[in-house]
Amino acid sequence: MNEILVGIDPREQSIPALVWAADEAVRRGPALCLVVAVPPVHDGLRYDALAHRSALRLRAESAIANAEDLVRELYGGLRIATELVNGVPGTVLSDMAAHAALVVVGSRRLGRAAEVFGESSVVVPLAARAECPVVVVRVPEPSAVHPPTLVVGVDGSESSRAAVAFAVEEASLREARLRAVWVWPPSGFAHDDVAEGLAECRRRLAGSVAGWAQRYPDVAISQEVLRGHPVEQLALTSEESLAVIVGRRGCGGYSGMRLGSTVHGLLHRAMCPLIVVPLPRRERANRRHGMGRPPLFP
């Protein structure tokens, strides 16, 4: 479970995603595994299907060879593995994520319907199902961020606690500071006690990051409560961040959602790589067996 997987799209190679994954493999020490999935062919005629499948496989082989050549040129000592697998890309990467430390993919800026329902969709199904953190590199990591800064979105949910744990470790690896951000959406009621609401948000935020400064004394952790819509506010923080880190599903939405609305929004609006963190494997197993804890803040 130490490999870093990077999905290679033969139709549109994402150099930023490939470079991000290779950099992370250098920081963490594991092998980098380049993965290309050859999707099934649905042509009606057998001859057409065979020709189409052969063309897809040739393109996949070329894409993975080019990606490997680039990584070896830029990172001479990095351990690299390659996998060319038959199957729907999103499903292939989700299955392989069960034995990976991270999965990194680019984004082809598909529309929302195509991302969720299309056979060519990868980002949304992968972020919703993978058993390890998923890194979506829609734009290159900003190079002018100083001091190096990561942002983690916090809302008191189990998912955001997992995001904080990942974010602190990542900040330590990068020698970066960490901004823990709680976004308080306005309720629309004129009689809101703003001072009391802010105080409560600050208390919950402090509880969410409690203990991490002692475990990682090298990481400077700041705490901020912002007022507004979570997607809008976190998107603004992404302009001055190396990455934004969020839990897969926060306190909002209904219980059947696999991916929270904040993640959906940030997939389109984040101006830096987005890291989506699932619950730890043990907690997901406990939840499947009815042993999950009730939410902290119903």
C-alpha positions as a LaTeX table, in Angstrom:
\begin{tabular}{lrrr}
\hline
Residue & $x$ (\AA) & $y$ (\AA) & $z$ (\AA) \\
\hline
Met1 & 0.00 & 0.00 & 0.00 \\
Asn2 & 2.90 & 2.36 & $-0.68$ \\
Glu3 & 2.68 & 2.96 & $-4.41$ \\
Ile4 & 1.53 & 6.26 & $-5.81$ \\
Leu5 & $-0.70$ & 5.65 & $-8.82$ \\
Val6 & $-1.06$ & 8.15 & $-11.61$ \\
Gly7 & $-3.76$ & 7.69 & $-14.22$ \\
Ile8 & $-2.53$ & 8.28 & $-17.77$ \\
Asp9 & $-5.19$ & 9.44 & $-20.25$ \\
Pro10 & $-4.12$ & 8.53 & $-23.81$ \\
Arg11 & $-6.46$ & 11.16 & $-25.27$ \\
Glu12 & $-5.10$ & 14.09 & $-23.28$ \\
Gln13 & $-1.93$ & 13.56 & $-21.29$ \\
Ser14 & $-1.86$ & 15.64 & $-18.10$ \\
Ile15 & 1.75 & 16.71 & $-17.61$ \\
Pro16 & 0.91 & 18.64 & $-14.38$ \\
Ala17 & $-0.64$ & 15.50 & $-12.84$ \\
Leu18 & 2.34 & 13.37 & $-13.88$ \\
Val19 & 4.84 & 15.87 & $-12.43$ \\
Trp20 & 2.81 & 16.26 & $-9.22$ \\
Ala21 & 2.72 & 12.48 & $-8.71$ \\
Ala22 & 6.44 & 12.09 & $-9.40$ \\
Asp23 & 7.30 & 14.92 & $-6.97$ \\
Glu24 & 5.16 & 13.27 & $-4.29$ \\
Ala25 & 6.80 & 9.90 & $-4.89$ \\
Val26 & 10.20 & 11.55 & $-4.37$ \\
Arg27 & 8.96 & 13.09 & $-1.10$ \\
Arg28 & 7.37 & 9.92 & 0.23 \\
Gly29 & 9.82 & 7.33 & $-1.14$ \\
Pro30 & 7.52 & 4.75 & $-2.78$ \\
Ala31 & 7.41 & 3.63 & $-6.39$ \\
Leu32 & 5.41 & 5.58 & $-8.96$ \\
Cys33 & 2.99 & 3.39 & $-10.91$ \\
Leu34 & 1.78 & 4.69 & $-14.28$ \\
Val35 & $-1.62$ & 3.23 & $-15.13$ \\
Val36 & $-3.44$ & 3.22 & $-18.46$ \\
Ala37 & $-6.84$ & 1.55 & $-18.82$ \\
Val38 & $-8.10$ & 0.41 & $-22.23$ \\
Pro39 & $-11.90$ & 0.79 & $-22.13$ \\
Pro40 & $-14.29$ & $-1.75$ & $-23.61$ \\
Val41 & $-15.44$ & $-1.31$ & $-27.20$ \\
His42 & $-19.13$ & $-1.37$ & $-28.08$ \\
Asp43 & $-18.98$ & $-1.37$ & $-31.88$ \\
Gly44 & $-21.72$ & $-3.49$ & $-33.40$ \\
Leu45 & $-19.63$ & $-5.31$ & $-36.00$ \\
Arg46 & $-16.95$ & $-7.71$ & $-34.77$ \\
Tyr47 & $-14.38$ & $-6.50$ & $-37.34$ \\
Asp48 & $-14.94$ & $-2.88$ & $-36.39$ \\
Ala49 & $-14.69$ & $-3.73$ & $-32.71$ \\
Leu50 & $-11.39$ & $-5.55$ & $-33.14$ \\
Ala51 & $-9.91$ & $-2.72$ & $-35.20$ \\
His52 & $-11.12$ & $-0.11$ & $-32.72$ \\
Arg53 & $-9.76$ & $-2.05$ & $-29.75$ \\
Ser54 & $-6.42$ & $-2.51$ & $-31.46$ \\
Ala55 & $-6.20$ & 1.24 & $-32.11$ \\
Leu56 & $-7.05$ & 2.02 & $-28.48$ \\
Arg57 & $-4.40$ & $-0.36$ & $-27.20$ \\
Leu58 & $-1.72$ & 1.08 & $-29.50$ \\
Arg59 & $-2.58$ & 4.59 & $-28.32$ \\
Ala60 & $-2.47$ & 3.45 & $-24.69$ \\
Glu61 & 0.92 & 1.79 & $-25.16$ \\
Ser62 & 2.29 & 4.95 & $-26.77$ \\
Ala63 & 0.91 & 7.17 & $-23.99$ \\
Ile64 & 2.37 & 5.09 & $-21.17$ \\
Ala65 & 5.75 & 4.85 & $-22.92$ \\
Asn66 & 5.86 & 8.62 & $-23.40$ \\
Ala67 & 4.90 & 9.21 & $-19.77$ \\
Glu68 & 7.58 & 6.81 & $-18.54$ \\
Asp69 & 10.24 & 8.45 & $-20.74$ \\
Leu70 & 9.33 & 11.89 & $-19.39$ \\
Val71 & 9.46 & 10.80 & $-15.75$ \\
Arg72 & 12.78 & 9.01 & $-16.20$ \\
Glu73 & 14.21 & 12.11 & $-17.87$ \\
Leu74 & 13.08 & 14.39 & $-15.02$ \\
Tyr75 & 13.53 & 12.00 & $-12.07$ \\
Gly76 & 16.42 & 9.66 & $-12.83$ \\
Gly77 & 16.47 & 7.69 & $-9.57$ \\
Leu78 & 12.73 & 7.23 & $-9.12$ \\
Arg79 & 11.34 & 3.68 & $-9.10$ \\
Ile80 & 8.71 & 3.41 & $-11.85$ \\
Ala81 & 6.23 & 0.67 & $-12.67$ \\
Thr82 & 3.71 & 0.57 & $-15.50$ \\
Glu83 & 0.32 & $-1.11$ & $-15.77$ \\
Leu84 & $-1.76$ & $-1.42$ & $-18.94$ \\
Val85 & $-5.14$ & $-2.82$ & $-17.91$ \\
Asn86 & $-8.35$ & $-3.63$ & $-19.77$ \\
Gly87 & $-11.41$ & $-1.96$ & $-18.28$ \\
Val88 & $-13.27$ & 1.28 & $-17.63$ \\
Pro89 & $-10.64$ & 3.77 & $-16.40$ \\
Gly90 & $-12.57$ & 4.97 & $-13.35$ \\
Thr91 & $-13.27$ & 1.41 & $-12.21$ \\
Val92 & $-9.72$ & 0.23 & $-12.85$ \\
Leu93 & $-8.19$ & 3.06 & $-10.81$ \\
Ser94 & $-10.76$ & 2.63 & $-8.02$ \\
Asp95 & $-9.92$ & $-1.07$ & $-7.73$ \\
Met96 & $-6.17$ & $-0.44$ & $-7.75$ \\
Ala97 & $-6.56$ & 2.29 & $-5.12$ \\
Ala98 & $-7.25$ & $-0.40$ & $-2.52$ \\
His99 & $-3.51$ & $-1.13$ & $-2.52$ \\
Ala100 & $-2.14$ & 2.39 & $-3.05$ \\
Ala101 & $-1.07$ & 5.31 & $-0.89$ \\
Leu102 & $-2.42$ & 7.93 & $-3.32$ \\
Val103 & $-4.05$ & 8.13 & $-6.74$ \\
Val104 & $-3.29$ & 11.15 & $-8.92$ \\
Val105 & $-5.29$ & 12.13 & $-12.01$ \\
Gly106 & $-5.68$ & 15.10 & $-14.28$ \\
Ser107 & $-9.00$ & 16.63 & $-15.24$ \\
Arg108 & $-10.38$ & 16.93 & $-18.76$ \\
Arg109 & $-12.93$ & 19.56 & $-17.68$ \\
Leu110 & $-15.94$ & 17.44 & $-18.59$ \\
Gly111 & $-19.40$ & 18.81 & $-17.89$ \\
Arg112 & $-21.06$ & 17.72 & $-14.67$ \\
Ala113 & $-23.35$ & 15.14 & $-16.31$ \\
Ala114 & $-20.49$ & 13.60 & $-18.31$ \\
Glu115 & $-18.28$ & 13.44 & $-15.21$ \\
Val116 & $-20.89$ & 11.56 & $-13.20$ \\
Phe117 & $-22.58$ & 9.37 & $-15.79$ \\
Gly118 & $-20.29$ & 9.13 & $-18.81$ \\
Glu119 & $-18.24$ & 6.00 & $-19.42$ \\
Ser120 & $-15.19$ & 8.19 & $-19.97$ \\
Ser121 & $-15.61$ & 9.86 & $-16.59$ \\
Val122 & $-12.83$ & 9.24 & $-14.10$ \\
Val123 & $-12.50$ & 12.08 & $-11.59$ \\
Val124 & $-15.89$ & 12.03 & $-9.84$ \\
Pro125 & $-16.35$ & 8.23 & $-9.63$ \\
Leu126 & $-12.75$ & 7.82 & $-8.47$ \\
Ala127 & $-12.95$ & 10.56 & $-5.84$ \\
Ala128 & $-16.23$ & 9.06 & $-4.59$ \\
Arg129 & $-15.08$ & 5.44 & $-4.30$ \\
Ala130 & $-11.29$ & 5.17 & $-3.92$ \\
Glu131 & $-10.00$ & 3.72 & $-0.65$ \\
Cys132 & $-7.06$ & 6.12 & $-0.56$ \\
Pro133 & $-6.74$ & 9.90 & $-1.04$ \\
Val134 & $-7.33$ & 11.11 & $-4.60$ \\
Val135 & $-5.39$ & 14.05 & $-5.99$ \\
Val136 & $-7.02$ & 15.94 & $-8.87$ \\
Val137 & $-4.56$ & 18.18 & $-10.69$ \\
Arg138 & $-6.71$ & 20.43 & $-12.84$ \\
Val139 & $-4.09$ & 23.18 & $-12.94$ \\
Pro140 & $-0.36$ & 23.05 & $-12.09$ \\
Glu141 & 0.72 & 23.58 & $-8.52$ \\
Pro142 & 1.40 & 27.31 & $-8.00$ \\
Ser143 & 5.13 & 28.04 & $-7.88$ \\
Ala144 & 4.95 & 31.52 & $-6.31$ \\
Val145 & 3.29 & 30.58 & $-3.00$ \\
His146 & 5.51 & 31.88 & $-0.20$ \\
Pro147 & 5.75 & 30.67 & 2.42 \\
Pro148 & 4.69 & 27.20 & 1.18 \\
Thr149 & 1.10 & 26.77 & 2.35 \\
Leu150 & $-1.53$ & 24.03 & 2.33 \\
Val151 & $-5.22$ & 24.58 & 3.11 \\
Val152 & $-7.46$ & 22.02 & 4.78 \\
Gly153 & $-11.22$ & 22.47 & 4.92 \\
Val154 & $-12.71$ & 21.62 & 8.32 \\
Asp155 & $-16.35$ & 21.21 & 9.33 \\
Gly156 & $-16.24$ & 18.84 & 12.30 \\
Ser157 & $-17.24$ & 15.75 & 10.31 \\
Glu158 & $-15.40$ & 12.43 & 10.39 \\
Ser159 & $-14.27$ & 13.09 & 6.83 \\
Ser160 & $-12.72$ & 16.43 & 7.74 \\
Arg161 & $-10.87$ & 14.83 & 10.67 \\
Ala162 & $-9.34$ & 12.41 & 8.16 \\
Ala163 & $-8.47$ & 15.38 & 5.93 \\
Val164 & $-6.73$ & 17.16 & 8.82 \\
Ala165 & $-4.66$ & 14.05 & 9.60 \\
Phe166 & $-3.53$ & 13.79 & 5.98 \\
Ala167 & $-2.94$ & 17.55 & 5.70 \\
Val168 & $-0.66$ & 17.73 & 8.72 \\
Glu169 & 1.48 & 14.86 & 7.45 \\
Glu170 & 1.65 & 16.42 & 3.98 \\
Ala171 & 2.62 & 19.80 & 5.41 \\
Ser172 & 5.42 & 18.13 & 7.38 \\
Leu173 & 6.71 & 16.38 & 4.26 \\
Arg174 & 6.70 & 19.66 & 2.33 \\
Glu175 & 8.02 & 21.83 & 5.19 \\
Ala176 & 4.91 & 23.95 & 4.64 \\
Arg177 & 2.54 & 25.79 & 6.94 \\
Leu178 & $-1.06$ & 24.63 & 7.22 \\
Arg179 & $-4.19$ & 26.80 & 7.16 \\
Ala180 & $-7.11$ & 25.05 & 8.81 \\
Val181 & $-10.22$ & 26.80 & 7.46 \\
Trp182 & $-13.79$ & 26.51 & 8.77 \\
Val183 & $-16.37$ & 28.17 & 6.51 \\
Trp184 & $-19.53$ & 29.34 & 8.25 \\
Pro185 & $-22.37$ & 29.74 & 5.74 \\
Pro186 & $-24.80$ & 32.59 & 6.53 \\
Ser187 & $-28.18$ & 31.20 & 7.53 \\
Gly188 & $-30.20$ & 34.11 & 6.18 \\
Phe189 & $-31.87$ & 34.86 & 9.49 \\
Ala190 & $-31.60$ & 38.52 & 10.52 \\
His191 & $-31.53$ & 37.70 & 14.24 \\
Asp192 & $-28.38$ & 35.56 & 14.06 \\
Asp193 & $-25.96$ & 36.27 & 16.88 \\
Val194 & $-22.81$ & 36.64 & 14.76 \\
Ala195 & $-20.44$ & 36.88 & 17.71 \\
Glu196 & $-21.86$ & 33.74 & 19.31 \\
Gly197 & $-21.80$ & 31.86 & 15.99 \\
Leu198 & $-18.18$ & 32.78 & 15.30 \\
Ala199 & $-17.18$ & 31.75 & 18.79 \\
Glu200 & $-18.83$ & 28.35 & 18.33 \\
Cys201 & $-17.13$ & 27.83 & 14.95 \\
Arg202 & $-13.76$ & 28.72 & 16.45 \\
Arg203 & $-14.34$ & 26.28 & 19.29 \\
Arg204 & $-15.19$ & 23.45 & 16.90 \\
Leu205 & $-12.26$ & 24.28 & 14.65 \\
Ala206 & $-9.87$ & 24.26 & 17.59 \\
Gly207 & $-11.25$ & 20.87 & 18.64 \\
Ser208 & $-10.75$ & 19.49 & 15.14 \\
Val209 & $-7.04$ & 20.33 & 15.05 \\
Ala210 & $-6.31$ & 19.75 & 18.75 \\
Gly211 & $-3.21$ & 17.64 & 19.39 \\
Trp212 & $-1.72$ & 17.86 & 15.91 \\
Ala213 & 0.70 & 20.67 & 16.75 \\
Gln214 & 2.18 & 18.48 & 19.50 \\
Arg215 & 2.50 & 15.48 & 17.17 \\
Tyr216 & 4.01 & 17.58 & 14.36 \\
Pro217 & 5.87 & 20.43 & 16.06 \\
Asp218 & 7.55 & 21.31 & 12.76 \\
Val219 & 4.20 & 22.34 & 11.21 \\
Ala220 & 2.81 & 25.80 & 11.90 \\
Ile221 & $-0.99$ & 25.45 & 11.97 \\
Ser222 & $-3.18$ & 28.54 & 11.72 \\
Gln223 & $-6.94$ & 28.49 & 12.33 \\
Glu224 & $-9.38$ & 30.68 & 10.41 \\
Val225 & $-13.15$ & 30.98 & 10.35 \\
Leu226 & $-14.48$ & 32.50 & 7.11 \\
Arg227 & $-18.06$ & 33.59 & 6.46 \\
Gly228 & $-19.64$ & 32.63 & 3.15 \\
His229 & $-20.23$ & 29.65 & 0.88 \\
Pro230 & $-17.72$ & 26.80 & 1.45 \\
Val231 & $-16.93$ & 26.33 & $-2.25$ \\
Glu232 & $-16.43$ & 30.05 & $-2.87$ \\
Gln233 & $-14.28$ & 30.63 & 0.20 \\
Leu234 & $-12.10$ & 27.54 & $-0.27$ \\
Ala235 & $-11.71$ & 28.38 & $-3.97$ \\
Leu236 & $-10.39$ & 31.80 & $-2.93$ \\
Thr237 & $-7.88$ & 30.21 & $-0.56$ \\
Ser238 & $-6.73$ & 27.93 & $-3.38$ \\
Glu239 & $-5.24$ & 30.91 & $-5.21$ \\
Glu240 & $-2.51$ & 31.12 & $-2.55$ \\
Ser241 & $-2.09$ & 27.44 & $-1.72$ \\
Leu242 & $-0.02$ & 24.53 & $-2.99$ \\
Ala243 & $-3.06$ & 22.28 & $-2.53$ \\
Val244 & $-6.50$ & 22.29 & $-0.92$ \\
Ile245 & $-7.34$ & 19.21 & 1.14 \\
Val246 & $-10.91$ & 18.22 & 1.97 \\
Gly247 & $-12.78$ & 15.21 & 3.29 \\
Arg248 & $-14.82$ & 13.18 & 0.86 \\
Arg249 & $-18.15$ & 14.14 & 2.43 \\
Gly250 & $-18.80$ & 16.72 & 5.12 \\
Cys251 & $-21.70$ & 17.44 & 7.43 \\
Gly252 & $-23.98$ & 18.73 & 4.67 \\
Gly253 & $-26.01$ & 16.75 & 2.15 \\
Tyr254 & $-27.92$ & 13.53 & 2.65 \\
Ser255 & $-26.49$ & 10.33 & 4.06 \\
Gly256 & $-26.49$ & 8.48 & 0.73 \\
Met257 & $-24.10$ & 10.91 & $-0.93$ \\
Arg258 & $-20.69$ & 9.43 & $-1.67$ \\
Leu259 & $-19.15$ & 12.78 & $-2.55$ \\
Gly260 & $-20.01$ & 16.05 & $-0.87$ \\
Ser261 & $-21.23$ & 19.14 & $-2.70$ \\
Thr262 & $-18.14$ & 21.09 & $-1.61$ \\
Val263 & $-15.88$ & 18.57 & $-3.35$ \\
His264 & $-18.02$ & 18.74 & $-6.49$ \\
Gly265 & $-17.73$ & 22.51 & $-6.54$ \\
Leu266 & $-13.99$ & 22.58 & $-5.89$ \\
Leu267 & $-13.35$ & 20.10 & $-8.69$ \\
His268 & $-14.43$ & 22.89 & $-11.05$ \\
Arg269 & $-13.17$ & 25.96 & $-9.20$ \\
Ala270 & $-10.00$ & 25.16 & $-7.25$ \\
Met271 & $-6.98$ & 27.02 & $-8.62$ \\
Cys272 & $-4.50$ & 24.45 & $-7.30$ \\
Pro273 & $-4.46$ & 20.65 & $-6.93$ \\
Leu274 & $-7.36$ & 19.28 & $-4.88$ \\
Ile275 & $-6.85$ & 16.33 & $-2.52$ \\
Val276 & $-9.96$ & 14.37 & $-1.53$ \\
Val277 & $-9.47$ & 12.22 & 1.58 \\
Pro278 & $-11.75$ & 9.28 & 2.48 \\
Leu279 & $-12.34$ & 7.95 & 5.96 \\
Pro280 & $-9.56$ & 5.66 & 7.19 \\
Arg281 & $-10.07$ & 2.05 & 6.10 \\
Arg282 & $-10.72$ & 0.88 & 9.66 \\
Glu283 & $-13.46$ & 3.46 & 10.24 \\
Arg284 & $-15.15$ & 2.58 & 6.94 \\
Ala285 & $-15.10$ & $-1.10$ & 7.92 \\
Asn286 & $-16.60$ & $-0.29$ & 11.33 \\
Arg287 & $-19.32$ & 1.77 & 9.68 \\
Arg288 & $-20.21$ & $-1.08$ & 7.30 \\
His289 & $-20.63$ & $-3.33$ & 10.33 \\
Gly290 & $-22.81$ & $-0.84$ & 12.20 \\
Met291 & $-20.07$ & 0.28 & 14.57 \\
Gly292 & $-19.71$ & 3.85 & 13.32 \\
Arg293 & $-19.93$ & 6.73 & 15.76 \\
Pro294 & $-22.81$ & 9.20 & 15.55 \\
Pro295 & $-21.92$ & 12.59 & 14.07 \\
Leu296 & $-20.35$ & 15.09 & 16.47 \\
Phe297 & $-22.52$ & 17.97 & 15.34 \\
Pro298 & $-25.95$ & 16.82 & 14.08 \\
\hline
\end{tabular}
